[in-house]
Amino acid sequence: MIGTHSRRAERVALVALVLTLALTAVKLGVWLATDSLAVLSQMLDSALDIVALLLLFLGIRIAT
């Protein structure tokens, strides 16, 4: 049972990571097109979310 739970947690973290990468890429494109500081701020926030998700994924891997 614990193996199934950890695989599910890994899968959820991986899906969140992929979606956040896609969102960050879109924000990068919008920022390049508009040169908006607000969009740059949002893009950098998403980039930090990627770092957090990578650490989460690593933590799940280490814990299981």
CORTA-V986551 format. One record per residue. N is the residue number from 1. PHI is phi in whole degrees, -180 to 180 (999 if undefined). Layout:
n=<N	N>
phi=<PHI	PHI>
This chain:
n=<1	2	3	4	5	6	7	8	9	10	11	12	13	14	15	16	17	18	19	20	21	22	23	24	25	26	27	28	29	30	31	32	33	34	35	36	37	38	39	40	41	42	43	44	45	46	47	48	49	50	51	52	53	54	55	56	57	58	59	60	61	62	63	64>
phi=<999	-66	-64	-64	-64	-70	-65	-64	-63	-62	-64	-64	-63	-67	-63	-61	-64	-63	-65	-68	-61	-64	-63	-65	-64	-64	-63	-62	-62	-65	-63	-63	-77	-108	57	-87	-67	-65	-69	-59	-61	-65	-65	-66	-63	-65	-64	-68	-62	-62	-60	-63	-68	-63	-65	-62	-60	-62	-62	-64	-62	-67	-73	-111>
